């Protein structure tokens, strides 16, 4: 399932991407219950509530929410033209605004220097331990939203990354059990103000400006990704390929990171972990290639789709 958050008439809802269409899961489930012809029981009414507007809340509900979403999606497939008071249950994605799949995570945990080819382009040895930093939720934007270049930076860079989202609460999670704690995967662009990152000697300030964490286009549930360590990953800038690699080049893999991080913090539903970027970033090119107003940058990961954002200057 390709879960999305979308806005229609300024209301945020959870849906699923099916081809080029978005299915409103809450409306589809309500229509399915009504279409059954039987009185809606208290249990059915409770089932309809299993699809809230918050992805974090949806994931926290676990299997019940997943089952409700699957029922809604099946009904929408059988009755694609059905209408509700809010409009069509299934609609072209062009009719809605896709938002960041998870808009309210408690944590955004980032891993630095986690691709062999990225270390090579910096002439850096492979790290012995995973390097951890963070972004804040105010950095999140969705597909199609603008990356805003801050006035105080002149070296803003792109970074294509595979991100995974936690599906259930856990601490001290064994690596062999880590897969059970992952709700799904999505593209993320770890936009970085290099001049600030390098001058600060630490990474958080330069990495967490508002709009510096584009995510999407969807949260692809973990059952659809056979192996997160064998996915082609690339980034284009104005149509030119700048990064091209495969997640097999990760130094610290997804399941290892779940174990490693859960030794320190309790992982919660909706937490985002982004796993680092491959070689080809702009700052280490000769000459450097950095983002400027009018640019269009796209992150594409096999099985997850393409995340495209435009670049604008911060208004004065």
N, C-alpha and C positions, 0 to 999 in steps of 0.2 A: 504494500500500500504506500502511496506517495501522499503523505499528509501535508497540508498547507494551512496557514492562516491567511485570511483574506478579508478585505473590507468591501462591503456593499452598502451604499447609502450611509457611509460613515459608521457602520456597525461592524465590529470585528467578530469573525466566526471561524470555526474550524471546518475544513473541507478536505477533499481528496482529489488529486489530479488524475483524470482518466483521459489519456490522449491530450487533446487541446482543451478539454472541458474541465471545469471545477464543479464538483458535487458538494452542495451544502449539506453536510452530514446531519446536522441537527434538524433541518427542515425535512430531509429525506426520511429520517427515523420517525419524526412525528407523522409524516404522510403515510408511512408504512403501517404504523399503529392504527391510524384512522381508516386506512384502506381495508384492514382486516375485517371490518364490518361488525366486530364484536365490541361490546363496551370496553373502554380502556380501563384496565385494572390499576390498582395502586402500584403493583410491581412494574407494569408497563410504563406508567407515568414516571416512575423512578428510573427506568431504563432510559427514557428520553433525556433525563437530566445527566446521563453519563457522558454527554458530549457538550462540555462547557465551552466558553469562548477562549479560555486560556489553555495553551498547549501544555504548560506545566501541570495545571490541574487535571487535564485529560490524562496525561501520562501517570499521574499519581493514583488515578483510579484503577490502573492495571488492566487485568483481563476483562473486567466488566465493560470498560470503555472500549476496548478493542473489539469485543463481541458486538457491542452496540453499533460501532462504526461499520463493521463488516455487514451487519444486517441492513443498515442504511444504504450502503454501497450496492448491495445485491438488489435491493428494491429499486434504486435509481437506475440500475442496469436493465431491469425488467420494464420500468415505466419512465423512460428518459424524457418524455414530454410533459410529465405531471407538473402542475402549478400549485403553489400555495399562496396565502395572502401576501407573503413577502416576495413572490415572484417565482421564476422557474427553479426547480430543485437542482437541475444540471444546466450549466450555462458556459458559453465560451469564456476562456480565461481573460479575453480582451474586455469583458464586461465588468471585471472586478479588478481591484488592486491587490496583488500579492504582497504580503507582509513577511517580515522575518518569521520563519516557522516557529521558533520559540522566542516570544517577545519579553518574557519576564523570568529569565533564569536567576536562580540565587547566585550561581557562580559561572564565570567564563574562565576556564583554566587553559593556558596556552603552553605549548612545549617549543622550546627554541633549539635550533641547530640539530634537527632530528632527521635529516636526509644526508646520506653519504655524499651525494653530488653537491649539496649546498655547503657542506664542510669543505669539500675540495675546492670550490670556487673562492673560498676565503683563506685557503691555505691553513685551515684549522684542523687539529687532530680530532678524531671522533670523541665525543664526550663520554666520560666513564659513567656519568649519572644523567638522568633526564634533567634538563634545565627548565625550570617552571617560572612563569610569570602570569599576569592576569590582565584581562580587559574588564571594563565595567559595562553593565547592560545598556547604558546610554550610548555606547558605541554601535549598537545593533541597528542595522537597516535591512530592508528586504530587497528582492530583485527589482531592478528598475529605478530604485531610489538613488539619489545623488551622493557621491563621495564628496565631502566639502574639504577643500584644501585650507588649513588654518593659516591665518595671517602671520603667525610667528614661526612658520617653518618654510624652508625653501627646498627641502629634499624629501618629498613624500613618495613612497615606494609601494609596490604591489607585492603580495605573496599569496599564491594559490595554496589552499590547504584542505585536507580532509578533516572534517569535524565529526565527532560522534556525540550523541545525546544520551544521558543516563535515563533509564526507565524505571528504576526502583531504588529505594534507599539501601545503602550498604556501607559497611566499614570493615576493614581487614578482609577484603574479598580475595579469594584464591584465584590465581590466574586461570586455572581450569574451569572456574565458574564465572569468569568475567563476562562471557558472551551473554549470560542470562540477565545481566544488568544493563545491557545496551538496548535502548529503544530503537535507534536508527542512526542514519548517517546523512550528512549534507555537505554542500560546498561552503567554504568560508574564505574570504579574502582578508588576510591579516595586514591591513593597510598600516604603514609605519612611517613616522616622521624621523628619518634617519639622523638628521642633524641634532635633533633633541635626544634621540635614543643614545647616540654615541657621546654627546657632551655630558649627559646625565650619568653615564657609567652604569646605568640600570635602565630597564626597558619599559616600565609601566607607563610613564608620562607620554613617551613618544608613540606608544601603541594604542592608547585608549581615548584619543580625541573622539568627540561625537562623530558618528558615521564611519568610524574606522573598523567596523566589523560587519560588512555585508555578508548575509547568509541566505541560503536557499538553493534552488527555487522551492524545494520541498524537503521534508524530513522523510527519507525513504526508510521504511521499517527494516529492521535487521534481517528478517527472514528473506528479503529480496537480494541481499548481498552475500554471496556464497563465501567470499574470502576478502575481507577489507585490506589484505596485504598483497593484493594482485589486481590493482585498479590503475588504469592509465589516468594521469592527472596532467592538465596543461592550463596555460594562461595565454590569452592573446590581448594585445594592446593595439587598438585601432586596426584589428584584423591580422596583425603580425604576431606569430607565435614567439613568445618570450621564454616560457617555461614548458618543458615537455619531459615527463618522467613517469615513474610507476611507483605505487606505494610499497612495492617490494624493496625499495631503497630506504625505507624507514629504518632507523637505528633501533629505536624502542617502539615495539609494536603496540597495537591497540589494546590487546588483552593484558600485556605487561603493564601498560600505563594505568589501567583500571586498578590492578593490584598495587602498584607503586603509589598512586595518589590516595587510595583508600587506606593506606597505612598512616596517612597524615590527617585527612579530612573525611568526614562523612559525606559520601556522594548522595545527592538527592535527585528525585525525578526532575527533569528539565535542565539539569546542569549540562553545560556545553564544554567539551574538551576538544581543542583543536591541536592537530598533531605535528605541526611544523611544515615548512615549505621546501620544495626541491630547488635545485640550482636554476640560475637564470634570472635572479632578482635584478632590479635596475641599478642599484647602487654599485654593484661589483662589475658592471659592464664597462668597457673602455671605448668611448666615453660613457659615463653613467646615463641611464635613461630613466627619467623621473616623471611622475604624473604632472599634468598641466591641465588647465581648464579646457574643456571640449573633448578630452580623451574619453574613449569607451574601453572598459576593461572587462574581460570575461574569463571566469574560472569554469573549466569543464572537467568533470570526473566521471569515469565510466560507470554507468548505471545510476548516476545521481542527477544528470542533466547539466545545464549550463546556467551560471549565475552571471548576469550582465549588469553593470552599473556605469553611469556616466560620471564625469568629474567636473566640478565647478569650483570657483573661487569663493572663499568666505566673504559675505557682504560686509561692508564697512558701516 
